[in-house]
Each structure stands twice: as C-alpha cells, then as structure tokens.
Amino acid sequence: MDRNPTKDFIFIFIFFFITYAYFFQGGGWNQNCRVSLMRAMLHEQTFVIDSFLEPSTAHDIAFDNTGDWSYYDGHYYINKSPGLSMLGLIPFAVAHYLTGTLFHLDSELQVLFSTYASTVFTVGICGALLCVALFYMISVVLRLPRPAALMLTFFFGLGTLVFSYATTLYSHVPAAFFSFVSFLLAMHAGRGGTRHVKKAALLSGLCASLAVFIEPSTVLMLGFVAVFLLSRGSGRKYLPLFLIGCVPCGLLQCLYNAVCFGGPFESSYAYANDAVMVRINGRLFGVPRFMTMIEMLFLPYRGLFVTSPVMLMALPGAVLFLKEKKFRAEALFFIMVSLGFFVYMAGFHAWHGGFTVGPRYLLPAFPFMFMLCVYALRAFPKSFAALGVASVFINVCITAVGNEIPFTEKNPLINVVLRQILQGNVSINPTPVSHFDRYFCIYEFLNIEAWPQNFNSFNLGEFFCPHSLMSLLPLFAVWAVLALPWKRCAV
C-alpha cells in the first residue's frame, strides 16, 4: 500500500481550508488589538498603536475597540506577542489595497474585509495545515489504516474548538500548528527517519520558537520538544541545531521588546492594562486549583469535554498508546505535554478566557491531546464514532453561531449556541473591528439580547441567505462534492 498519500494531503488541505475560510467570527478586543498593530505597521511603520485606538465615552473604559493594550513611555502597544500580527500583515495589506478600490468611501468595510483576509491567510491556513500534519502523523508515522486516519482527522478538524478558532483572529491555532510541526520534525531527527536530519532539527527549533513568538504559552512545548530530543540517543547531537533554529524568532522578539518597552527582556505583559490582566499578589499565575481543573474539563462554563466530547477518548487512548512499544516515547511525550500544559493553564488566574465558549487557552495543546485518542478508535469504534459525531455537531453549531460569548454566560453552549441554532440564527457577534462610534454603547456587548443583526461576523453563505441557517447549505454542498474524492482516497 502507498504510504505517501500526497493526494490525501491535498484533499484534506482543500477541505479544511474552504471550510475555515467560509466563516469569520468578527471583532473583539483580542482580534482588534492585533488589527491595530497591523494597521500601525502598514500605515505608520511603527509598533505604536496610538492612532488606531478609539476613545470611549464609557467612564471606566479608555478605548472602545480594545482593552488589550500596554502603556509604556507615553505610548500604547498591544499587550500580546506581535507574531500573529506580523504574519497577517501581508494579506491585510493586499486586501486593504483591493478593498480601497471596492469600498473607497467606506473605511470600516475596508478594515473589516482586510481583517477577514488576514484571518483566512494566517489562522485558516494554519488550521488546514494542522489537519494535514495530524493526518500525516496518524497515517504515515503510526501507520493506521487510511479510513481510520481520515475519520480521526475529520473529528479533530471539525469536532473540536480548533474549528471555530481557525475562523477567528486568535493566536491559538497557528501556535498549535507550529508546535505540532516542531514535534514532527524533532521526532524524525531523533529517529533518523529522514535523510535531512540536520535540517529537520534546525527547522524544528525554528517552528517551536515561531509558535512562542505567536503565543508565549507554547514555550512549554518548546521545552518538551528539546527534552524529547535529549531523550533520543540519536537526537541528542542535534539539540544544538534545534537551539540554533530558535535564535531568529528569539532575536526578533528581543528586538521588538527593546523598541517598544526599553529592553530585550522586557515584556508587554509588564505594562498591560490592569483592567484586563487578572493578577493576584501581582502575578498572572498561581498554584493550580483542583476546582479550576474540574471546570476546565467537565463543567458547562468552560469544560473541554462539554464542547469536544470526543476528547474523552484520550483517557483510554493514552493507555492503549503506551502499549505500542515502537511509539512509547511519542506516547509519553503526548501525555507529558497534555498534562503539563493543562496544569500550567489551570494555574493561570484568567484561565476562563473571557469571551469564549470553551477552554480556548488549551488550544495550543489540542493536537497533542487528540493524538492520545487515536488508538481508542480501534478498541471502541462505536463509542468513538458516537462521540465524534456529537463533537462535530456541537462545533459546527459553535462556529455557525459564534465563539465570542460574554464571560457572564455560565452555560454558553446550551444557553447561547444551541438556543440560537433553534431560533435559526447564525453569526451573532455584532462587534466591529473598527469605527465603534457608529454603534451602540460598548456595555451592550455584554447583553446578547440587545445584539443587532449585522455583518461584522458572517459566513459566506450569508451573501445569499442573510442571518439564516440556510446560509450553511452552500458549505454542505461543497462537503458533498468533496466526499467522493475523500471516499476514493480512503479505499
């Protein structure tokens, strides 16, 4: 049997790229601060976002469009790592040029569609490539049958929060992609599974550090990958190359810190808006609480198994994976990354993630967590399929309705997402990316009942069926068209 299924990779990428590009989750403080940096770099060639903050009339909010800012030496900057904004700058600039011709009288639409383009060509592409990488690991490395590998990839890409966050300008999915690819390259370097071992080790370090440049929490993955290389006899001599690969992004981060905050080891978080940074005794992290872990896994507010029940298969799957002697090192790696990242985030005082529907801060570890599920499919096929189908349904609903759910909603899946589906509503997030002076008071963004219908979030089908579940039909039609090639490549 052909173990280099290039056609499978192409079909998987096309399927998921079209699916992710179909949706856009709109604005929010997290997204808008990243857009502010892109606009600042494009229009003023600076990291200072002063010109792109929109003063608020609210008494306790400085700016309407975002509260995710840092203030240093008389200027405002984003309070996040700049990696995602830098990745999105080129598609944003191209789209801004094109929309400047199409909507030359409406600067709000220019910014909105430029943001959509930057989302598709950064987060969306990374999400599709992550699914390809996952399929590669399952099918080519672990050598599971192609039908099983395709099913698992389908459940991962559509049945977890990766789906909705691959349509949102957040850092989590790109960070997950580069972290997972870093592991794949390190695995090949450690096993000597490629003729280009040195390049693999070098690129592994580059990908790991790029993930950190996009999302700092993935420094844990970088550390785990380095330890993995050390644990492999043939991989130890390539650790220096891995570390050299980390240098370019590390230098870029230090340069950014020095330019913006006065020193290479200064951080935007040290100067971040106190109104959005949850600190206890001056710290963002504390001792992980057992109750927080329960909430992150089981309870409706942010439960992993509530929004992605297929992840329950990781519990028996981890045991089954450890029984595969050939891949025991990889199994231990997935277990350590999953547990380590989970405990790390359980100690984060803002673990709930604000406006969201699930444990979004865990997303960078999702591919590693999901890998623990794969051998459970063979042992419990019916249970796995049932949980997988339920997960796909849940996450299609989340993506169709929106993942920007106010933190005041204690059961966002039932009270908001499924309720809106039953009412026939889609793309409910009304938050703009810019031009907040055209909208109602910012406090009303906490009250879903007051949200007006607009196109600040949308799916492409809404050009034909605005604000209707019928807008999903074109996507389902595309899935049906692609189903035949998927079936053929699974044979």
Backbone torsions as a table, in degrees:
resi	resn	phi	psi	omega
1	MET	NA	140.7	176.8
2	ASP	-64.8	122.6	-179.3
3	ARG	-105.9	16.4	175.2
4	ASN	-126.4	70.6	-168.4
5	PRO	-77.4	72.2	-177.3
6	THR	-58.5	-40.7	179.9
7	LYS	-62.6	-36.4	177.1
8	ASP	-60.9	-44.3	-179.9
9	PHE	-60.0	-41.9	-178.7
10	ILE	-64.6	-46.4	-179.7
11	PHE	-63.0	-41.7	179.7
12	ILE	-62.9	-45.2	179.4
13	PHE	-62.1	-47.1	-178.9
14	ILE	-60.8	-46.0	-178.5
15	PHE	-58.2	-51.3	-174.9
16	PHE	-76.5	-32.7	178.1
17	PHE	-65.5	-44.6	177.2
18	ILE	-61.6	-43.4	-178.7
19	THR	-62.3	-47.0	-177.9
20	TYR	-70.9	-36.6	179.5
21	ALA	-69.5	-17.4	-177.5
22	TYR	-68.8	-24.3	-173.9
23	PHE	-116.9	150.5	173.0
24	PHE	-142.6	122.6	-171.4
25	GLN	-86.6	-0.6	172.9
26	GLY	85.2	-160.5	-174.2
27	GLY	-92.4	177.3	-179.2
28	GLY	166.7	165.9	-176.6
29	TRP	-59.3	-40.7	-179.2
30	ASN	-63.1	-50.2	-179.1
31	GLN	-66.3	-42.5	-172.6
32	ASN	-67.8	-31.6	177.8
33	CYS	-68.7	-35.9	177.8
34	ARG	-67.1	-38.1	176.9
35	VAL	-66.5	-38.4	178.1
36	SER	-58.9	-40.4	178.3
37	LEU	-68.0	-40.7	177.4
38	MET	-61.1	-42.7	179.7
39	ARG	-65.8	-39.3	178.9
40	ALA	-65.1	-43.4	179.2
41	MET	-66.5	-38.1	-177.5
42	LEU	-73.0	-47.9	-171.0
43	HIS	-92.1	-28.4	-174.7
44	GLU	-124.5	-1.2	179.6
45	GLN	51.6	49.3	-179.6
46	THR	-146.0	163.3	173.1
47	PHE	-93.6	-7.0	-179.9
48	VAL	-76.5	128.1	-176.0
49	ILE	-104.9	16.2	-177.0
50	ASP	-50.1	-44.7	-173.6
51	SER	-70.3	-13.4	-172.7
52	PHE	-115.5	12.3	172.0
53	LEU	-94.9	138.0	-174.8
54	GLU	-109.2	107.5	-176.6
55	PRO	-54.4	141.8	-176.5
56	SER	-102.1	150.4	173.2
57	THR	-90.1	-8.8	177.0
58	ALA	-68.4	143.1	-171.3
59	HIS	-72.3	-24.4	-175.9
60	ASP	-118.3	15.4	178.0
61	ILE	-127.9	126.3	-176.5
62	ALA	-73.4	-41.9	-175.5
63	PHE	-135.3	142.4	-178.7
64	ASP	-75.8	-42.2	-170.2
65	ASN	-74.0	-26.3	176.2
66	THR	-162.5	145.2	171.1
67	GLY	-108.4	1.0	-177.6
68	ASP	-87.9	68.8	-178.9
69	TRP	-128.5	159.6	171.4
70	SER	-120.4	148.4	-177.5
71	TYR	-123.5	123.7	-179.2
72	TYR	-147.3	130.2	173.5
73	ASP	52.7	41.2	174.0
74	GLY	85.7	6.6	-178.4
75	HIS	-135.4	159.0	179.2
76	TYR	-104.1	143.0	176.5
77	TYR	-136.4	167.0	174.5
78	ILE	-73.5	151.6	-176.9
79	ASN	-93.6	22.8	-176.8
80	LYS	-126.7	169.0	173.3
81	SER	-66.1	144.1	-172.9
82	PRO	-83.8	0.2	-171.3
83	GLY	-55.4	-47.3	-176.9
84	LEU	-66.3	-39.7	178.3
85	SER	-64.0	-37.2	178.4
86	MET	-68.9	-39.8	176.4
87	LEU	-63.6	-36.4	-176.1
88	GLY	-85.4	-3.9	-173.4
89	LEU	-63.3	-45.0	-176.6
90	ILE	-65.5	-51.6	177.0
91	PRO	-61.0	-33.7	177.4
92	PHE	-64.1	-44.6	-178.2
93	ALA	-65.4	-43.5	179.1
94	VAL	-62.4	-47.0	-180.0
95	ALA	-64.4	-37.3	179.7
96	HIS	-63.9	-38.3	177.5
97	TYR	-65.1	-45.5	-178.2
98	LEU	-68.3	-43.5	-179.1
99	THR	-71.7	-22.6	175.0
100	GLY	-63.2	-27.4	175.8
101	THR	-81.7	-41.0	-176.4
102	LEU	-76.1	-39.6	-175.3
103	PHE	-124.7	50.8	-172.4
104	HIS	-65.5	-15.6	179.2
105	LEU	-100.3	-1.3	-177.0
106	ASP	-132.0	92.5	-178.0
107	SER	-67.1	-26.7	178.0
108	GLU	-63.9	-44.6	177.8
109	LEU	-65.2	-34.2	177.7
110	GLN	-60.5	-46.6	-179.1
111	VAL	-68.1	-41.0	-178.2
112	LEU	-61.5	-50.6	-176.6
113	PHE	-74.9	-26.0	172.6
114	SER	-67.8	-36.8	176.2
115	THR	-66.5	-41.6	176.0
116	TYR	-58.5	-45.9	-179.2
117	ALA	-62.5	-43.6	179.9
118	SER	-66.2	-31.8	176.6
119	THR	-67.3	-47.3	-178.8
120	VAL	-61.6	-44.3	-171.9
121	PHE	-92.9	10.4	167.8
122	THR	-123.7	-71.1	-175.6
123	VAL	-66.7	-45.4	-178.6
124	GLY	-63.0	-46.2	178.9
125	ILE	-63.6	-44.0	178.6
126	CYS	-61.4	-38.2	177.5
127	GLY	-63.3	-44.4	179.2
128	ALA	-65.1	-42.7	178.8
129	LEU	-67.1	-32.0	175.8
130	LEU	-62.5	-40.6	177.7
131	CYS	-64.7	-38.5	176.5
132	VAL	-63.2	-44.3	-179.8
133	ALA	-63.5	-39.6	178.7
134	LEU	-64.4	-44.1	177.7
135	PHE	-60.9	-41.0	178.3
136	TYR	-59.3	-46.3	-178.9
137	MET	-62.2	-43.3	-176.1
138	ILE	-73.2	-44.7	-172.3
139	SER	-84.7	-47.1	-172.9
140	VAL	-87.6	-43.2	-177.0
141	VAL	-81.8	-55.8	-179.3
142	LEU	-78.2	-17.4	175.5
143	ARG	62.5	36.3	170.8
144	LEU	-73.2	152.3	179.6
145	PRO	-55.8	148.2	-177.0
146	ARG	-59.2	-42.9	178.1
147	PRO	-56.9	-41.5	179.1
148	ALA	-66.7	-42.0	-179.7
149	ALA	-64.0	-40.6	178.3
150	LEU	-65.4	-42.8	179.7
151	MET	-63.1	-44.9	180.0
152	LEU	-62.7	-42.0	178.8
153	THR	-64.0	-40.4	178.0
154	PHE	-61.2	-46.3	179.7
155	PHE	-64.7	-36.0	179.1
156	PHE	-70.3	-49.3	-173.9
157	GLY	-72.5	-26.8	-179.2
158	LEU	-114.9	-14.8	-172.5
159	GLY	-109.2	11.8	175.7
160	THR	-131.6	174.6	179.1
161	LEU	-65.9	-8.9	173.0
162	VAL	-55.4	-36.2	-178.5
163	PHE	-56.7	-60.7	-174.8
164	SER	-69.8	-32.5	-178.9
165	TYR	-82.1	-8.6	168.8
166	ALA	-80.7	-2.0	177.6
167	THR	-117.2	14.5	-175.1
168	THR	-131.0	140.0	-178.0
169	LEU	-78.5	67.4	173.8
170	TYR	-117.2	163.9	-175.3
171	SER	-85.0	-12.8	-166.3
172	HIS	-63.3	-47.9	-175.6
173	VAL	-68.7	-46.8	174.8
174	PRO	-58.1	-39.1	178.9
175	ALA	-64.9	-39.1	177.1
176	ALA	-62.8	-43.0	-179.2
177	PHE	-61.3	-52.5	-176.4
178	PHE	-67.9	-33.0	176.5
179	SER	-65.8	-42.8	-178.3
180	PHE	-68.5	-41.2	177.3
181	VAL	-64.4	-37.5	176.2
182	SER	-57.9	-42.9	177.7
183	PHE	-64.4	-44.6	-179.5
184	LEU	-57.9	-43.2	179.9
185	LEU	-67.3	-40.9	178.3
186	ALA	-65.3	-37.3	178.5
187	MET	-61.8	-45.0	178.9
188	HIS	-66.2	-37.7	177.3
189	ALA	-65.4	-41.4	-179.3
190	GLY	-68.8	-33.6	-179.2
191	ARG	-91.4	-8.2	-174.5
192	GLY	66.6	30.5	-174.3
193	GLY	-85.6	15.9	178.5
194	THR	-148.3	152.1	177.8
195	ARG	-73.0	-15.4	-175.8
196	HIS	-112.6	59.7	-174.7
197	VAL	-62.7	-42.9	-178.6
198	LYS	-63.7	-43.0	178.1
199	LYS	-64.7	-38.6	179.3
200	ALA	-61.6	-43.8	179.6
201	ALA	-65.2	-41.8	179.7
202	LEU	-63.4	-47.1	-179.8
203	LEU	-67.9	-31.6	176.6
204	SER	-60.8	-44.9	177.5
205	GLY	-64.6	-39.8	178.8
206	LEU	-62.4	-45.1	-179.8
207	CYS	-66.0	-42.1	-179.8
208	ALA	-62.1	-42.8	-178.8
209	SER	-73.5	-30.8	175.7
210	LEU	-65.8	-38.7	175.5
211	ALA	-59.4	-42.3	179.2
212	VAL	-67.8	-37.3	178.7
213	PHE	-64.7	-27.0	177.5
214	ILE	-87.3	-44.1	-176.8
215	GLU	-141.3	104.1	-172.7
216	PRO	-56.5	-27.5	-177.9
217	SER	-61.7	-21.6	-178.2
218	THR	-75.7	4.4	171.8
219	VAL	-59.3	-26.1	174.9
220	LEU	-62.9	-43.3	178.6
221	MET	-63.3	-41.6	178.3
222	LEU	-57.3	-45.5	178.8
223	GLY	-63.4	-41.6	179.9
224	PHE	-65.9	-38.3	178.5
225	VAL	-65.2	-41.5	177.5
226	ALA	-60.9	-43.2	178.1
227	VAL	-64.6	-38.5	178.0
228	PHE	-59.7	-44.0	177.5
229	LEU	-61.9	-41.2	179.4
230	LEU	-63.7	-30.9	-176.6
231	SER	-77.8	-14.3	-179.4
232	ARG	-98.1	125.0	-176.4
233	GLY	-52.8	-47.0	-178.1
234	SER	-79.1	-12.1	-176.6
235	GLY	-91.3	-17.3	-175.0
236	ARG	-61.0	-39.6	-176.3
237	LYS	-71.4	-10.5	179.7
238	TYR	-100.3	-0.3	177.9
239	LEU	-59.1	-40.2	176.5
240	PRO	-58.0	-37.6	178.2
241	LEU	-67.5	-38.1	175.5
242	PHE	-58.8	-45.3	-178.6
243	LEU	-68.0	-36.9	175.8
244	ILE	-62.1	-37.8	178.1
245	GLY	-63.2	-23.9	179.4
246	CYS	-78.0	-15.4	-170.9
247	VAL	-64.2	-47.8	-174.9
248	PRO	-56.9	-48.7	-179.7
249	CYS	-68.9	-33.9	177.1
250	GLY	-63.8	-42.4	177.8
251	LEU	-66.0	-39.1	179.8
252	LEU	-64.0	-41.0	177.5
253	GLN	-64.4	-42.7	179.3
254	CYS	-64.2	-39.5	178.0
255	LEU	-63.5	-44.8	178.2
256	TYR	-60.9	-44.9	179.4
257	ASN	-60.6	-42.1	-178.2
258	ALA	-66.5	-42.5	-179.1
259	VAL	-66.4	-42.2	-173.1
260	CYS	-88.6	-38.3	-169.0
261	PHE	-124.8	13.4	169.3
262	GLY	87.5	-0.9	179.8
263	GLY	-166.6	149.0	-176.5
264	PRO	-63.6	-24.5	-177.6
265	PHE	-109.3	11.8	171.6
266	GLU	-77.2	159.8	-176.4
267	SER	-133.2	146.6	176.4
268	SER	-61.0	-29.3	-177.2
269	TYR	-67.5	-25.3	179.7
270	ALA	-70.3	-21.0	-177.1
271	TYR	-118.8	19.2	-174.0
272	ALA	-76.0	157.3	177.3
273	ASN	-57.3	117.4	-177.2
274	ASP	-65.1	-21.4	-178.3
275	ALA	-69.3	-20.6	-178.3
276	VAL	-116.2	-10.8	178.9
277	MET	-97.0	115.0	-177.7
278	VAL	-84.0	106.2	-179.6
279	ARG	-117.2	139.6	173.0
280	ILE	-124.4	123.5	-173.9
281	ASN	56.0	34.2	176.8
282	GLY	79.6	6.7	-176.0
283	ARG	-121.4	146.9	178.3
284	LEU	-81.7	-23.6	-177.0
285	PHE	-120.5	150.6	175.7
286	GLY	-142.4	-162.2	178.0
287	VAL	-74.1	128.5	179.3
288	PRO	-57.9	134.4	-179.1
289	ARG	-99.3	139.4	179.8
290	PHE	-59.7	-41.3	-178.6
291	MET	-65.5	-35.3	176.0
292	THR	-62.9	-40.6	178.6
293	MET	-62.9	-41.4	177.8
294	ILE	-62.4	-43.7	179.5
295	GLU	-64.3	-38.0	-178.8
296	MET	-70.2	-20.0	-177.6
297	LEU	-105.2	-47.4	-164.0
298	PHE	-116.9	-26.2	-170.8
299	LEU	-87.2	154.8	-172.1
300	PRO	-63.3	-24.7	-173.9
301	TYR	-63.9	-47.9	-178.4
302	ARG	-144.9	25.4	-172.5
303	GLY	-68.7	126.2	176.4
304	LEU	-57.7	-45.0	-177.0
305	PHE	-78.1	-9.0	175.1
306	VAL	-79.6	-46.8	-179.1
307	THR	-86.7	-23.1	-179.6
308	SER	-136.4	69.4	-176.3
309	PRO	-60.1	-21.8	178.4
310	VAL	-61.4	-23.7	179.3
311	MET	-66.4	-14.6	174.5
312	LEU	-59.2	-26.3	-179.8
313	MET	-67.5	-11.7	177.3
314	ALA	-68.7	-24.3	-177.1
315	LEU	-68.5	-56.5	173.8
316	PRO	-73.1	-29.1	-177.5
317	GLY	-62.9	-34.8	179.9
318	ALA	-63.4	-40.5	178.7
319	VAL	-64.6	-44.0	-179.8
320	LEU	-66.5	-36.7	178.9
321	PHE	-63.2	-41.4	-179.1
322	LEU	-63.7	-22.4	179.2
323	LYS	-77.3	-13.5	177.2
324	GLU	-82.7	94.4	-171.5
325	LYS	-58.5	-35.2	-177.0
326	LYS	-64.9	-28.5	-175.7
327	PHE	-119.0	27.0	-177.7
328	ARG	-64.7	-36.4	178.5
329	ALA	-62.7	-41.6	178.5
330	GLU	-67.0	-39.3	178.2
331	ALA	-61.4	-45.1	178.3
332	LEU	-62.6	-38.5	178.3
333	PHE	-62.0	-47.1	-179.6
334	PHE	-62.4	-39.4	179.4
335	ILE	-65.7	-46.1	-177.8
336	MET	-65.4	-41.6	178.5
337	VAL	-64.7	-45.9	-177.6
338	SER	-62.6	-49.3	-179.7
339	LEU	-67.7	-43.2	-177.9
340	GLY	-62.1	-45.1	-178.6
341	PHE	-69.5	-38.1	179.1
342	PHE	-62.4	-47.6	-179.9
343	VAL	-65.3	-40.0	178.4
344	TYR	-58.3	-46.3	-179.2
345	MET	-73.4	-26.6	176.0
346	ALA	-67.0	-20.2	177.0
347	GLY	-91.5	-2.7	179.1
348	PHE	-80.6	124.3	-174.9
349	HIS	-63.7	-26.5	178.7
350	ALA	-103.3	36.8	-173.8
351	TRP	-57.5	-25.5	-175.1
352	HIS	-70.4	-21.6	172.0
353	GLY	80.7	11.7	175.8
354	GLY	65.6	-126.7	-179.6
355	PHE	-74.5	100.9	180.0
356	THR	-166.2	179.9	-179.0
357	VAL	-121.6	-5.7	-178.2
358	GLY	-159.2	-170.8	-175.9
359	PRO	-79.2	73.9	-171.8
360	ARG	-64.3	-27.0	-179.4
361	TYR	-68.4	-15.6	177.4
362	LEU	-83.3	-9.7	-172.9
363	LEU	-55.2	-39.8	178.4
364	PRO	-57.4	-22.8	179.6
365	ALA	-95.4	-3.3	-175.2
366	PHE	-56.0	-46.1	-179.4
367	PRO	-61.6	-34.4	178.4
368	PHE	-71.1	-40.1	176.3
369	MET	-63.6	-43.1	-176.8
370	PHE	-67.6	-31.5	178.3
371	MET	-59.9	-26.4	177.6
372	LEU	-69.8	-14.8	-178.0
373	CYS	-83.8	-21.5	-159.6
374	VAL	-61.0	-41.3	-176.9
375	TYR	-76.8	-12.3	175.2
376	ALA	-71.6	-22.8	178.4
377	LEU	-62.3	-40.5	-179.8
378	ARG	-70.0	-35.5	-176.7
379	ALA	-82.8	-34.8	-176.7
380	PHE	-131.1	64.1	-171.8
381	PRO	-60.9	-42.2	-177.2
382	LYS	-70.2	-44.2	178.4
383	SER	-64.1	-41.9	179.5
384	PHE	-62.1	-46.1	-179.1
385	ALA	-62.3	-40.7	-179.6
386	ALA	-65.0	-45.2	178.0
387	LEU	-66.4	-36.2	179.1
388	GLY	-66.0	-44.8	179.0
389	VAL	-64.0	-42.4	177.5
390	ALA	-61.5	-39.9	179.7
391	SER	-65.6	-41.2	178.3
392	VAL	-62.6	-44.6	178.9
393	PHE	-59.6	-46.7	-178.5
394	ILE	-60.4	-45.8	-173.9
395	ASN	-80.3	-24.3	168.8
396	VAL	-64.3	-42.6	178.4
397	CYS	-63.3	-45.4	-179.9
398	ILE	-59.9	-45.8	-177.3
399	THR	-68.4	-37.7	-180.0
400	ALA	-68.4	-40.4	-177.6
401	VAL	-82.9	-48.3	-179.6
402	GLY	136.8	148.1	179.8
403	ASN	-106.3	2.7	177.9
404	GLU	-89.8	70.6	-177.8
405	ILE	-97.8	128.7	-177.5
406	PRO	-54.8	144.7	-177.7
407	PHE	-65.1	-13.0	179.5
408	THR	-75.7	-15.1	178.8
409	GLU	-81.7	115.9	-175.2
410	LYS	-83.2	-17.1	175.8
411	ASN	-136.3	72.9	-172.2
412	PRO	-62.8	-31.8	-177.7
413	LEU	-67.7	-48.6	-177.7
414	ILE	-79.9	-51.0	-172.0
415	ASN	-72.8	-23.7	-177.7
416	VAL	-116.5	-63.2	-170.5
417	VAL	-63.3	-58.1	-176.8
418	LEU	-68.0	-33.5	176.6
419	ARG	-62.7	-42.9	178.7
420	GLN	-67.0	-36.7	176.7
421	ILE	-62.0	-45.3	179.5
422	LEU	-63.5	-27.5	177.5
423	GLN	-86.6	-3.5	177.7
424	GLY	82.0	20.4	-176.3
425	ASN	-99.2	146.1	175.4
426	VAL	-135.6	161.7	173.5
427	SER	48.3	60.2	-171.1
428	ILE	-84.0	-15.7	-177.1
429	ASN	-66.8	114.8	-177.5
430	PRO	-93.4	1.9	-171.1
431	THR	-68.8	124.8	177.9
432	PRO	-77.0	169.4	174.0
433	VAL	-89.5	-30.1	-178.7
434	SER	-152.7	179.7	176.2
435	HIS	58.5	50.1	-179.4
436	PHE	-67.4	-17.2	179.6
437	ASP	-66.4	-11.9	178.8
438	ARG	-89.6	0.4	-172.3
439	TYR	-121.8	175.1	-178.5
440	PHE	-72.1	177.2	-178.3
441	CYS	-56.2	138.5	-175.6
442	ILE	-60.2	-27.4	-180.0
443	TYR	-62.4	-25.2	-178.2
444	GLU	-72.5	-10.6	174.9
445	PHE	-70.0	-11.9	175.0
446	LEU	-86.8	-10.8	-176.0
447	ASN	-111.8	99.9	-176.1
448	ILE	-60.9	-33.4	-178.8
449	GLU	-63.0	-22.3	-178.7
450	ALA	-94.9	-1.2	-176.8
451	TRP	-68.7	125.6	177.3
452	PRO	-84.1	159.3	174.0
453	GLN	-79.5	126.8	172.6
454	ASN	-152.3	-171.3	-176.5
455	PHE	-114.7	30.4	175.0
456	ASN	-72.3	-25.2	163.6
457	SER	-123.8	150.6	-174.4
458	PHE	-165.6	165.8	162.3
459	ASN	-120.7	158.8	-171.8
460	LEU	-64.9	-25.8	178.1
461	GLY	-67.5	-16.7	-179.9
462	GLU	-73.1	-9.4	171.6
463	PHE	-68.2	-20.4	179.6
464	PHE	-109.2	-37.0	-178.6
465	CYS	-130.1	79.5	-174.5
466	PRO	-60.8	136.6	171.5
467	HIS	55.0	38.5	-175.4
468	SER	-139.1	147.3	173.8
469	LEU	-60.9	-23.2	177.5
470	MET	-61.5	-20.3	-179.9
471	SER	-66.6	-15.0	178.1
472	LEU	-81.4	-15.6	-175.7
473	LEU	-59.8	-42.5	177.6
474	PRO	-58.8	-37.7	177.6
475	LEU	-65.6	-43.8	178.4
476	PHE	-62.0	-33.6	177.5
477	ALA	-66.1	-40.6	177.3
478	VAL	-63.9	-42.3	176.7
479	TRP	-58.3	-41.0	-179.6
480	ALA	-64.5	-40.4	178.9
481	VAL	-64.6	-39.4	-179.4
482	LEU	-78.8	-13.2	-176.1
483	ALA	-62.9	-38.0	-178.2
484	LEU	-63.4	-48.9	175.8
485	PRO	-61.2	-37.0	177.1
486	TRP	-60.7	-41.6	-179.2
487	LYS	-65.7	-40.4	-179.6
488	ARG	-65.5	-41.8	-176.8
489	CYS	-75.0	-11.0	178.4
490	ALA	-89.6	-9.1	-176.7
491	VAL	-75.7	NA	NA
